[in-house]
Amino acid sequence: MKAWKRRGAIVVGGVAVVSIAAALVLNALNSNIALYVTPSEVAAGKAPKDSAFRIGGMVKEGSVRRDNLTVHFVVTDTAKEVPVAYTGILPDLFKEGKGAVVQGRFQGGQFAATEVLAKHDENYMPPAAQHAVDQAQRAQNAQPVQGAAK
């Protein structure tokens, strides 16, 4: 085999190996990605249908209900609400009225969470969640009050 054919075969083989490795890495990353959506986006039908995703917002006051190891609660962005069911032990910082991010899928009309992340202090909220809460509050303030005197 001539030298230029050998070098060409090595280059083609190297490109093939790098391409296969890149495809495997991208496939692994794609299967582990969980999109972040707000309760308002879930209500609008913008949530992924067949894959896991994350919902972030505040845990609604008075919504936490325990049934053995399953905890039922509501995550809200002050405009829309999403019922959540989680089986397992909640983080110590999980409380009503505090921020939380839950990961899972929709099953039977409620969000079946596989993971619950609680806000780590009273001043922090993920930027996307803060933006969603701010937008929901602006939308509520912009709507006229029904039944108000004219």
N, C-alpha and C positions, 0 to 999 in steps of 0.2 A: 504494500500500500504506500502510495506517495505521501510525503510529509504534509502537503496542503490538504489532502483528503483526511488524514489522521487528525489534524488540527480542527478541521470542519466538523468531524464526528464528535470530538471532545466538546466543542462549542455548542453544538446542537444538543448533546447529552446534558451539558451543564444548564442550558436554558430550560430543558424539559424538567430537570430535577428542581430547579428554582420555581418553576411554574406550579408544579405539583405541591411543593411545600407551601407556597403562597395560597393556593386554593384550599389546602387543609386548614391553615391558620384562619383564613377569612370565614370558612364554614364553622369553625369552632367559635369564633367571635360572634357570628350571626346567631348561633343557637343560644348564646348566653346573654344576649342583649334584652333588656326589659325596658320598654318605652315608658316614659312618665306622662301621665295624663291627669287632668283635674276632674273633680266630680261634674263640673259643667260640661266638659268635653265628653264624659261618659254619657251624660243625659242627652247630648246632641248626637250620639251614635258614632263618635270619632274614635272610640276605643278599639283596639285590635280584637277580632272575633275569635281566632283560633290559637292565640299565643299568650304567654304570660306578659303582664305589664304591671306598672306601679301606679297607684293612686296616692296622691298626697293632699293633705289639708288638715283641718282641725277635727279632733274627736268631739262630737256633739255632746254637750252637757246633758246628763241624765239618760244617755243612750246605752251605756255599758250594762250588759246583762250576761251573767254567767250560767252555763248549763253544763255541769261537770267540768270537763277540760275544755269545752268549747266556749269561746267568748264571742258574743254578738255585740256589735257597736256600729255607729254611723260616722262616716267621714264626710265632712262638709267643707265647702269653700265659701260659705255663707249665702250662696245663691242656690246651689243644688246639693243633694245628699245622696250618698251611696251606702247601702247596708253591707256590712262586712261580717263574715264568720271566720274565726281563727281557732284552730285546735292546737293547743300547746301552752307554753308558759310565756307570758308577756314580759317585755323588758321592765325593769324597775321604774324607769322614768315615764312609763305609759300612764296617762291620766286624762280624765275628761277635761275638755277645754284647752288641751295642749296639742301641739302639732305631731303628726304621725305620717309615716309613709308605709303603705302596705303593698306587698307584691303577691300576685296570684292570678286567678282567672275568674271569669263570670261562670257561675253554675246555678241553674235553677232560680234565676232572678236576683241573686245576691252574689257578692264578690267573695270567693273562697280564697282566703289569704293563706300563703305558705310561709310568709315572713312578715314580721311587724317591726318597724324601726321607729323608735321614739325620739323626739327632739331632745338634744342633750342639754340645753339650758333655755332660760326664758327669753333670751334675746335673739336666738338663731332660728332662722327658717330658710329652707332651700330657696334660692332666688326664683326658681320657676313657681314654687308654691306661693311665695310672697306676691309675685306678680299676679297669679290667678286670684288670690284673695283680694288684692287691690282692685282688679278689674271687676270682680263680682260685686264688691262694695260700691264702686262707681256706677255700675249698671243698676243696682238697687236704688241708689240715691237719685238717679236720673229719671226713674219711672214715677209718673204722677201717682199720688195716693188716691185710691178709689174711695168714693163716698165723701170726699172732702167738699166743704161748702164752696160754692162759686160766687 
